[in-house]
Amino acid sequence: MPTVPAQFPNVTALTKANVYFDGKVVSHAIVLADGEKKTLGLIYPGAFHFGTGAPERMEIVAGACKVTLDGAPADSAAIYKAGEHFDVPGKSGFNIEVEGGICEYICSYLV
């Protein structure tokens, strides 16, 4: 299983945060040297829904979350922990729940 990166060398970090759900989800965008864009974020306890434009990969850096992809049965929720990831199709979405602590993630936009 691939490991979650601990750092990204030679990046541009955008200083304006993306703040969702009254500050319970916060991320910052980075742009890698090759132009690839990612977001690095935190999710505090709660249940949230996100929509996607492009396909995404969510890599969990620390903590854990429970995820149900749009269109999947409610009983298909899966738990993801540090070092694991899940993919979300474009023009779709997902429910994500953090029961305790903080879930840290890297979101990559897949093409």
MDAnalysis code that builds the backbone (N, CA, C; Angstrom):
import MDAnalysis as mda
import numpy as np

u = mda.Universe.empty(333, n_residues=111, atom_resindex=np.repeat(np.arange(111), 3), trajectory=True)
u.add_TopologyAttr("name", ["N", "CA", "C"] * 111)
u.add_TopologyAttr("resid", np.arange(1, 112))
u.add_TopologyAttr("resname", ["MET", "PRO", "THR", "VAL", "PRO", "ALA", "GLN", "PHE", "PRO", "ASN", "VAL", "THR", "ALA", "LEU", "THR", "LYS", "ALA", "ASN", "VAL", "TYR", "PHE", "ASP", "GLY", "LYS", "VAL", "VAL", "SER", "HIS", "ALA", "ILE", "VAL", "LEU", "ALA", "ASP", "GLY", "GLU", "LYS", "LYS", "THR", "LEU", "GLY", "LEU", "ILE", "TYR", "PRO", "GLY", "ALA", "PHE", "HIS", "PHE", "GLY", "THR", "GLY", "ALA", "PRO", "GLU", "ARG", "MET", "GLU", "ILE", "VAL", "ALA", "GLY", "ALA", "CYS", "LYS", "VAL", "THR", "LEU", "ASP", "GLY", "ALA", "PRO", "ALA", "ASP", "SER", "ALA", "ALA", "ILE", "TYR", "LYS", "ALA", "GLY", "GLU", "HIS", "PHE", "ASP", "VAL", "PRO", "GLY", "LYS", "SER", "GLY", "PHE", "ASN", "ILE", "GLU", "VAL", "GLU", "GLY", "GLY", "ILE", "CYS", "GLU", "TYR", "ILE", "CYS", "SER", "TYR", "LEU", "VAL"])
u.atoms.positions = np.array([
    [0.844, -1.163, 0.000],
    [0.000, 0.000, 0.000],
    [0.897, 1.236, 0.000],
    [0.612, 2.216, -0.904],
    [1.425, 3.432, -0.928],
    [1.238, 4.217, 0.367],
    [2.289, 4.939, 0.737],
    [2.205, 5.741, 1.954],
    [1.784, 7.164, 1.605],
    [1.183, 7.833, 2.556],
    [0.777, 9.213, 2.391],
    [2.026, 10.086, 2.474],
    [2.191, 11.034, 1.554],
    [3.383, 11.892, 1.596],
    [3.468, 12.678, 2.898],
    [4.670, 12.830, 3.421],
    [4.895, 13.629, 4.628],
    [5.171, 15.090, 4.271],
    [5.595, 15.337, 3.023],
    [5.859, 16.707, 2.586],
    [5.812, 16.773, 1.067],
    [5.643, 17.977, 0.565],
    [5.679, 18.249, -0.872],
    [6.731, 19.322, -1.100],
    [7.872, 18.987, -1.711],
    [8.901, 19.998, -1.956],
    [8.523, 20.924, -3.114],
    [9.061, 22.129, -3.101],
    [8.913, 23.079, -4.206],
    [7.458, 23.351, -4.564],
    [6.661, 23.776, -3.587],
    [5.255, 24.082, -3.841],
    [4.975, 25.556, -3.609],
    [3.882, 26.005, -4.184],
    [3.329, 27.311, -3.881],
    [2.103, 27.068, -3.015],
    [2.056, 27.697, -1.844],
    [0.913, 27.555, -0.944],
    [0.046, 28.801, -1.062],
    [-1.238, 28.594, -1.302],
    [-2.169, 29.716, -1.359],
    [-2.588, 30.051, 0.074],
    [-2.491, 31.302, 0.447],
    [-2.688, 31.680, 1.845],
    [-4.147, 31.772, 2.257],
    [-5.050, 32.003, 1.338],
    [-6.473, 32.108, 1.676],
    [-7.031, 30.703, 1.897],
    [-7.575, 30.480, 3.091],
    [-8.136, 29.169, 3.436],
    [-9.504, 28.979, 2.791],
    [-9.827, 27.728, 2.515],
    [-11.178, 27.324, 2.136],
    [-11.843, 26.895, 3.438],
    [-12.867, 27.593, 3.866],
    [-13.515, 27.321, 5.145],
    [-14.957, 26.900, 4.877],
    [-15.326, 25.731, 5.388],
    [-16.662, 25.173, 5.185],
    [-17.305, 24.848, 6.531],
    [-18.626, 24.805, 6.526],
    [-19.384, 24.346, 7.695],
    [-18.954, 25.063, 8.975],
    [-19.001, 26.391, 8.927],
    [-18.678, 27.220, 10.098],
    [-17.310, 26.898, 10.698],
    [-16.348, 26.578, 9.844],
    [-14.985, 26.331, 10.297],
    [-14.697, 24.909, 10.730],
    [-15.655, 24.010, 10.551],
    [-15.429, 22.614, 10.950],
    [-14.631, 21.831, 9.904],
    [-14.505, 22.405, 8.704],
    [-13.647, 21.844, 7.656],
    [-12.864, 23.016, 7.064],
    [-11.528, 22.901, 7.088],
    [-10.663, 23.974, 6.601],
    [-9.556, 23.352, 5.759],
    [-9.296, 23.957, 4.597],
    [-8.196, 23.457, 3.768],
    [-7.446, 24.623, 3.135],
    [-6.230, 24.324, 2.698],
    [-5.408, 25.265, 1.944],
    [-4.971, 24.574, 0.658],
    [-4.994, 25.316, -0.431],
    [-4.548, 24.781, -1.716],
    [-3.045, 24.947, -1.856],
    [-2.431, 23.957, -2.482],
    [-1.023, 24.047, -2.860],
    [-0.919, 23.721, -4.344],
    [0.101, 24.270, -4.975],
    [0.370, 23.992, -6.376],
    [1.781, 23.444, -6.464],
    [1.904, 22.219, -6.983],
    [3.210, 21.585, -7.111],
    [3.987, 22.197, -8.272],
    [5.273, 21.930, -8.332],
    [6.147, 22.500, -9.365],
    [5.652, 22.179, -10.777],
    [5.012, 21.017, -10.956],
    [4.516, 20.634, -12.284],
    [3.129, 21.199, -12.585],
    [2.582, 22.022, -11.674],
    [1.279, 22.637, -11.884],
    [0.111, 21.880, -11.262],
    [0.380, 20.673, -10.754],
    [-0.690, 19.900, -10.118],
    [-1.168, 20.617, -8.862],
    [-2.496, 20.623, -8.655],
    [-3.093, 21.291, -7.502],
    [-3.630, 20.255, -6.523],
    [-3.426, 20.505, -5.235],
    [-3.941, 19.659, -4.165],
    [-4.461, 20.563, -3.062],
    [-5.259, 20.002, -2.176],
    [-5.608, 20.731, -0.959],
    [-5.203, 19.889, 0.239],
    [-4.772, 20.573, 1.297],
    [-4.413, 19.951, 2.562],
    [-5.402, 20.481, 3.581],
    [-6.067, 19.572, 4.315],
    [-7.108, 20.072, 5.188],
    [-7.320, 19.307, 6.473],
    [-8.206, 19.891, 7.282],
    [-8.612, 19.345, 8.572],
    [-10.125, 19.241, 8.608],
    [-10.617, 18.150, 9.181],
    [-12.051, 17.989, 9.403],
    [-12.250, 17.729, 10.887],
    [-13.014, 18.604, 11.531],
    [-13.329, 18.456, 12.945],
    [-14.562, 17.557, 13.091],
    [-14.860, 17.090, 14.296],
    [-15.998, 16.184, 14.473],
    [-17.302, 16.753, 13.917],
    [-18.038, 15.876, 13.240],
    [-19.313, 16.240, 12.646],
    [-19.552, 15.405, 11.409],
    [-20.702, 15.636, 10.776],
    [-21.073, 14.937, 9.539],
    [-21.303, 15.992, 8.461],
    [-20.708, 15.781, 7.286],
    [-20.716, 16.779, 6.232],
    [-20.924, 16.110, 4.874],
    [-21.442, 16.871, 3.910],
    [-21.566, 16.388, 2.532],
    [-20.784, 17.321, 1.623],
    [-20.001, 16.728, 0.705],
    [-19.247, 17.481, -0.282],
    [-19.610, 16.991, -1.674],
    [-19.732, 17.917, -2.603],
    [-19.904, 17.587, -4.007],
    [-18.569, 17.702, -4.713],
    [-18.442, 17.009, -5.834],
    [-17.205, 17.058, -6.614],
    [-17.505, 17.532, -8.033],
    [-16.580, 18.303, -8.576],
    [-16.637, 18.644, -9.988],
    [-15.811, 17.622, -10.754],
    [-14.541, 17.539, -10.379],
    [-13.613, 16.580, -10.980],
    [-13.474, 15.373, -10.054],
    [-12.999, 14.245, -10.578],
    [-12.715, 13.104, -9.701],
    [-11.650, 13.483, -8.673],
    [-11.776, 12.945, -7.462],
    [-10.851, 13.270, -6.378],
    [-10.363, 12.019, -5.680],
    [-9.166, 12.122, -5.123],
    [-8.638, 11.095, -4.211],
    [-8.403, 11.780, -2.868],
    [-8.992, 11.223, -1.834],
    [-8.825, 11.740, -0.476],
    [-7.918, 10.776, 0.277],
    [-6.717, 11.260, 0.627],
    [-5.761, 10.472, 1.403],
    [-5.835, 10.944, 2.849],
    [-5.991, 10.006, 3.763],
    [-6.093, 10.350, 5.172],
    [-4.680, 10.370, 5.773],
    [-4.295, 11.511, 6.320],
    [-2.971, 11.710, 6.894],
    [-2.965, 11.316, 8.370],
    [-4.018, 11.703, 9.099],
    [-4.134, 11.398, 10.529],
    [-5.606, 11.358, 10.891],
    [-5.919, 10.611, 11.942],
    [-7.304, 10.491, 12.375],
    [-8.046, 9.458, 11.555],
    [-9.370, 9.555, 11.569],
    [-10.211, 8.599, 10.852],
    [-11.524, 9.268, 10.466],
    [-12.183, 8.689, 9.462],
    [-13.474, 9.193, 9.017],
    [-14.304, 8.048, 8.461],
    [-15.611, 8.265, 8.453],
    [-16.539, 7.303, 7.857],
    [-17.114, 7.953, 6.606],
    [-17.090, 7.228, 5.481],
    [-17.448, 7.810, 4.190],
    [-18.486, 6.954, 3.482],
    [-19.480, 7.640, 2.898],
    [-20.450, 7.001, 2.006],
    [-20.480, 7.811, 0.718],
    [-20.195, 7.168, -0.399],
    [-20.239, 7.848, -1.696],
    [-21.688, 8.062, -2.117],
    [-21.954, 9.166, -2.810],
    [-23.297, 9.418, -3.324],
    [-23.758, 8.237, -4.174],
    [-25.011, 7.855, -4.000],
    [-25.587, 6.760, -4.773],
    [-25.350, 5.391, -4.176],
    [-24.478, 5.286, -3.173],
    [-24.197, 3.997, -2.531],
    [-25.204, 3.778, -1.404],
    [-25.529, 2.525, -1.111],
    [-26.442, 2.262, 0.010],
    [-25.863, 2.805, 1.319],
    [-26.745, 3.276, 2.205],
    [-26.311, 3.857, 3.485],
    [-25.474, 2.877, 4.290],
    [-25.752, 1.580, 4.153],
    [-25.005, 0.584, 4.937],
    [-23.655, 0.242, 4.305],
    [-23.269, 0.967, 3.240],
    [-21.980, 0.703, 2.592],
    [-20.892, 1.645, 3.098],
    [-21.170, 2.404, 4.149],
    [-20.179, 3.333, 4.690],
    [-18.903, 2.575, 5.059],
    [-17.764, 3.191, 4.767],
    [-16.468, 2.581, 5.074],
    [-15.675, 3.530, 5.956],
    [-14.871, 2.947, 6.835],
    [-13.991, 3.717, 7.713],
    [-12.610, 3.795, 7.060],
    [-12.052, 5.005, 7.009],
    [-10.706, 5.217, 6.479],
    [-9.854, 5.833, 7.572],
    [-8.646, 5.280, 7.717],
    [-7.710, 5.726, 8.753],
    [-6.432, 6.229, 8.091],
    [-5.529, 6.776, 8.903],
    [-4.259, 7.299, 8.410],
    [-3.568, 6.273, 7.521],
    [-3.106, 6.726, 6.361],
    [-2.423, 5.855, 5.407],
    [-3.355, 5.247, 4.378],
    [-4.657, 5.480, 4.502],
    [-5.634, 4.927, 3.556],
    [-6.217, 6.060, 2.716],
    [-6.876, 5.682, 1.619],
    [-7.494, 6.683, 0.751],
    [-8.793, 6.149, 0.167],
    [-9.589, 7.085, -0.351],
    [-10.775, 6.712, -1.119],
    [-10.883, 7.659, -2.305],
    [-11.492, 7.164, -3.376],
    [-11.669, 7.941, -4.595],
    [-13.145, 8.292, -4.765],
    [-13.393, 9.489, -5.273],
    [-14.753, 9.968, -5.497],
    [-14.872, 10.343, -6.970],
    [-15.894, 9.825, -7.668],
    [-16.064, 10.195, -9.074],
    [-16.356, 11.690, -9.237],
    [-16.066, 12.213, -10.408],
    [-16.401, 13.597, -10.716],
    [-17.907, 13.761, -10.841],
    [-18.370, 14.999, -10.657],
    [-19.790, 15.321, -10.720],
    [-20.607, 14.389, -9.825],
    [-20.097, 14.174, -8.646],
    [-20.704, 13.272, -7.675],
    [-20.571, 13.924, -6.304],
    [-20.391, 13.097, -5.271],
    [-20.203, 13.629, -3.940],
    [-20.066, 12.526, -2.921],
    [-19.952, 12.926, -1.661],
    [-19.794, 11.947, -0.589],
    [-20.180, 12.571, 0.745],
    [-20.638, 11.719, 1.641],
    [-20.855, 12.094, 3.035],
    [-19.630, 11.648, 3.801],
    [-19.170, 12.511, 4.702],
    [-18.008, 12.177, 5.515],
    [-18.326, 12.534, 6.960],
    [-17.981, 11.641, 7.862],
    [-18.243, 11.853, 9.279],
    [-16.977, 11.590, 10.082],
    [-16.675, 12.519, 10.974],
    [-15.564, 12.361, 11.908],
    [-16.199, 12.300, 13.292],
    [-15.986, 11.186, 13.977],
    [-16.640, 10.992, 15.269],
    [-15.884, 11.645, 16.415],
    [-14.575, 11.727, 16.327],
    [-13.792, 12.334, 17.390],
    [-12.422, 12.709, 16.891],
    [-11.787, 13.639, 17.560],
    [-10.466, 14.074, 17.131],
    [-10.560, 14.883, 15.850],
    [-9.469, 14.968, 15.146],
    [-9.399, 15.705, 13.884],
    [-8.907, 14.753, 12.802],
    [-9.555, 14.782, 11.658],
    [-9.119, 14.009, 10.497],
    [-8.347, 14.962, 9.588],
    [-7.100, 14.618, 9.291],
    [-6.273, 15.417, 8.385],
    [-6.212, 14.700, 7.036],
    [-6.293, 15.471, 5.947],
    [-6.347, 14.843, 4.625],
    [-5.572, 15.624, 3.573],
    [-5.271, 14.911, 2.485],
    [-4.759, 15.493, 1.246],
    [-5.779, 15.153, 0.170],
    [-6.261, 16.169, -0.532],
    [-7.184, 15.935, -1.638],
    [-6.437, 16.183, -2.938],
    [-6.422, 15.170, -3.805],
    [-5.798, 15.294, -5.129],
    [-6.891, 15.230, -6.169],
    [-6.748, 16.032, -7.197],
    [-7.735, 16.071, -8.282],
    [-7.234, 15.164, -9.388],
    [-8.013, 14.114, -9.667],
    [-7.608, 13.110, -10.637],
    [-8.085, 13.505, -12.031],
    [-7.285, 13.163, -13.030],
    [-7.676, 13.460, -14.411],
    [-7.696, 12.220, -15.250],
])
